[in-house]
């Protein structure tokens, strides 16, 4: 039987995680926490080889599963200082079918915009293919909320140390 591939299918079957928060700090302070490897390690995971330069490749290491070694392969896709940081987030393994560690080909984008109370941070982690990435989508949906809270703590600490100098 010959089946036609529906070109619109991919977009219809993908989901994105969106976390939207307003931080009472200037975009520059949040940007530093988003783009300093040492600070990223405090609110997300320690990156290996990160630099906020388009085309730069880096990795994160998390818990392995099945054939997947736990390495998240990333590549910086877009950088607009103090406004936008986007990187590919690839991990998992084809053999991990639809459980933890299933193949991921996603993109994480942080957008910063000035707001009355400080800066709006909008995090979008897009490209989850459902149902294959269902577990990752659910786990990371909750995980990113926790990560943004930790980011807030790191940013607040950075802001208070700047005002003391």
Buried (B, 14 or more C-beta within 10 A) or exposed (E): EEEEEEEEEEEEBBBBBEBEBBBEBBBEBBBBBBBBBEBBBBBBBEBBEBBBEEEBBBBBEEEEBBEBEBBBBBBBBEBEEBBBBBBBBBBBBEEBEBEBBBBBBBBBBBBBEEEEEBBBBBBBBBBBBEEBBBBBBEEBBEBBEEBBEEBBEBBBEBBEEEEEE
